[in-house]
Amino acid sequence: MTRDTQLNRRHLLTGAAAAGAAGATFASTAAADQDGSAGLASLSGKVALVTGAARGIGLAISKAYAAAGASVVMLDLADPEAVPAVDGFRIANAEEFEAAYQAVRNVTPNVLKVTADVRSPSQLDEAVAQAESRFGGLDIVVANAGYVRWHGFADGTEMDWKSVYDINLHGVFNTFKAAIPALRRRGGGRLISLSSIGGRQGVPGNGAYTSSKWAVIGLTKQAAIELGPDHITANAIAPGPVDTPMYRSVAQRRSMGVETIEQQDAMIAPLLPLGDKPVMDPADIADAALFLAGPGGGAISGAVIDSAFGYNAFYTG
Ligand SMILES: NC(=O)c1ccc[n+]([C@@H]2O[C@H](COP(=O)([O-])OP(=O)(O)OC[C@H]3O[C@@H](n4cnc5c(N)ncnc54)[C@H](O)[C@@H]3O)[C@@H](O)[C@H]2O)c1
């Protein structure tokens, strides 16, 4: 099935679900699945918070959740001055964030844009409070915001190491921790983190990124164990190479020992058994996030979903 066909099919399914299941709960849509409507991914009546939503994977997840009927809180720092750029790679800016917000607004009016830094626990608390105040609660949290500084291990500075950990690990902790009381108030919920294929194997040349993404998995598994009794699931997604500014940066290519995008694609394509293209679309990762947030994901917790065109088959047991 082509990507376009898949998207059209998903659109039909989620559109049908949103039209027919307003106010449905996870339990009732799960029942619909048992009646033979497998694949319906309605998030009607649900409220989702997505960090790093100004572009890339976070924007794709925001759009997918909106199309599935959720109210969406899009959170991003959107201030390139606040996080040091690396060889031209920078975090999103305010114009990108506004464009992303408008793109999701085209899908649903139930979207809120929050400018906040995942490194700040108090800003995360405030974002959760805004979600509850505007939409009446919070059900789904995607800790997606991420950052990378590319360098060899021996060349890393304290700033390199700590700045990556502050966003990639402490940011996930801050996001989950701020959300837990709100999810408990709803009687359950879904926590989803973004790890990476770099969090499943050793990867040279990207400094603290690899170990931070391993740590995200550990944090997520701890959350799954401790929060299960509260009916809160916690899972990580480990994407393969995705067509976003992070993966397409000059520094990323240099860390892979190539110069051009064509060379990058030629190097990675043989490692992607499933793909008919050498890089994933952000919407591919949004599919996994939709599944984990939806009725089909209710029995899954403490898992890592490798969404990587099969790259993971080379390293998973
Ligand atoms: N692109 C890939 O190939 C790939 C592969 C595996 C994992 N990932 C992970 O997926 C996630 C999204 O990656 P992407 O490729 O879309 O990256 P991206 O750089 O395009 O988007 C990341 C977003 O996070 C935001 N952000 C950064 N620091 C922030 C902060 N302190 N507070 C709030 N927002 C902040 C940025 O402004 C940006 O909008 C990241 O966690 C990344 O590590 C990406």
Ligand as a Chemical Component Dictionary entry (heavy atoms), coordinates in Angstrom:
data_LIG
# 
_chem_comp.id                   LIG 
_chem_comp.type                 NON-POLYMER 
_chem_comp.pdbx_formal_charge   0 
_chem_comp.three_letter_code    LIG 
# 
loop_
_chem_comp_atom.comp_id 
_chem_comp_atom.atom_id 
_chem_comp_atom.alt_atom_id 
_chem_comp_atom.type_symbol 
_chem_comp_atom.charge 
_chem_comp_atom.model_Cartn_x 
_chem_comp_atom.model_Cartn_y 
_chem_comp_atom.model_Cartn_z 
_chem_comp_atom.pdbx_ordinal 
LIG N1  N1  N 0  14.220 13.025 13.013 1  
LIG C1  C1  C 0  14.682 11.830 13.323 2  
LIG O1  O1  O 0  15.276 11.141 12.479 3  
LIG C2  C2  C 0  14.462 11.265 14.712 4  
LIG C3  C3  C 0  14.813 9.938  14.915 5  
LIG C4  C4  C 0  14.643 9.382  16.164 6  
LIG C5  C5  C 0  14.124 10.131 17.203 7  
LIG N2  N2  N 1  13.776 11.437 16.983 8  
LIG C6  C6  C 0  13.233 12.166 18.124 9  
LIG O2  O2  O 0  11.933 12.620 17.817 10 
LIG C7  C7  C 0  11.680 13.861 18.489 11 
LIG C8  C8  C 0  11.275 14.921 17.477 12 
LIG O3  O3  O 0  12.343 15.055 16.553 13 
LIG P1  P1  P 0  12.241 15.898 15.202 14 
LIG O4  O4  O 0  13.069 15.182 14.221 15 
LIG O5  O5  O -1 10.836 16.238 14.903 16 
LIG O6  O6  O 0  13.075 17.193 15.658 17 
LIG P2  P2  P 0  12.903 18.751 15.334 18 
LIG O7  O7  O 0  14.160 19.393 15.723 19 
LIG O8  O8  O 0  12.368 18.958 13.959 20 
LIG O9  O9  O 0  11.733 19.149 16.359 21 
LIG C9  C9  C 0  11.986 19.187 17.742 22 
LIG C10 C10 C 0  11.076 20.236 18.348 23 
LIG O10 O10 O 0  11.382 20.336 19.755 24 
LIG C11 C11 C 0  11.380 21.720 20.090 25 
LIG N3  N3  N 0  12.179 21.932 21.293 26 
LIG C12 C12 C 0  13.527 21.800 21.422 27 
LIG N4  N4  N 0  13.911 22.127 22.654 28 
LIG C13 C13 C 0  12.783 22.458 23.340 29 
LIG C14 C14 C 0  12.539 22.885 24.679 30 
LIG N5  N5  N 0  13.550 23.038 25.561 31 
LIG N6  N6  N 0  11.260 23.110 25.071 32 
LIG C15 C15 C 0  10.232 22.968 24.193 33 
LIG N7  N7  N 0  10.417 22.586 22.902 34 
LIG C16 C16 C 0  11.681 22.341 22.481 35 
LIG C17 C17 C 0  11.960 22.396 18.866 36 
LIG O11 O11 O 0  11.691 23.788 18.832 37 
LIG C18 C18 C 0  11.310 21.631 17.736 38 
LIG O12 O12 O 0  10.074 22.197 17.353 39 
LIG C19 C19 C 0  12.965 14.210 19.239 40 
LIG O13 O13 O 0  12.880 13.785 20.580 41 
LIG C20 C20 C 0  14.012 13.414 18.488 42 
LIG O14 O14 O 0  15.126 13.144 19.283 43 
LIG C21 C21 C 0  13.930 12.025 15.749 44 
# 
loop_
_chem_comp_bond.comp_id 
_chem_comp_bond.atom_id_1 
_chem_comp_bond.atom_id_2 
_chem_comp_bond.value_order 
_chem_comp_bond.pdbx_ordinal 
LIG N1  C1  SING 1  
LIG C1  O1  DOUB 2  
LIG C1  C2  SING 3  
LIG C2  C3  SING 4  
LIG C2  C21 DOUB 5  
LIG C3  C4  DOUB 6  
LIG C4  C5  SING 7  
LIG C5  N2  DOUB 8  
LIG N2  C6  SING 9  
LIG N2  C21 SING 10 
LIG C6  O2  SING 11 
LIG C6  C20 SING 12 
LIG O2  C7  SING 13 
LIG C7  C8  SING 14 
LIG C7  C19 SING 15 
LIG C8  O3  SING 16 
LIG O3  P1  SING 17 
LIG P1  O4  DOUB 18 
LIG P1  O5  SING 19 
LIG P1  O6  SING 20 
LIG O6  P2  SING 21 
LIG P2  O7  DOUB 22 
LIG P2  O8  SING 23 
LIG P2  O9  SING 24 
LIG O9  C9  SING 25 
LIG C9  C10 SING 26 
LIG C10 O10 SING 27 
LIG C10 C18 SING 28 
LIG O10 C11 SING 29 
LIG C11 N3  SING 30 
LIG C11 C17 SING 31 
LIG N3  C12 SING 32 
LIG N3  C16 SING 33 
LIG C12 N4  DOUB 34 
LIG N4  C13 SING 35 
LIG C13 C14 SING 36 
LIG C13 C16 DOUB 37 
LIG C14 N5  SING 38 
LIG C14 N6  DOUB 39 
LIG N6  C15 SING 40 
LIG C15 N7  DOUB 41 
LIG N7  C16 SING 42 
LIG C17 O11 SING 43 
LIG C17 C18 SING 44 
LIG C18 O12 SING 45 
LIG C19 O13 SING 46 
LIG C19 C20 SING 47 
LIG C20 O14 SING 48 
# 
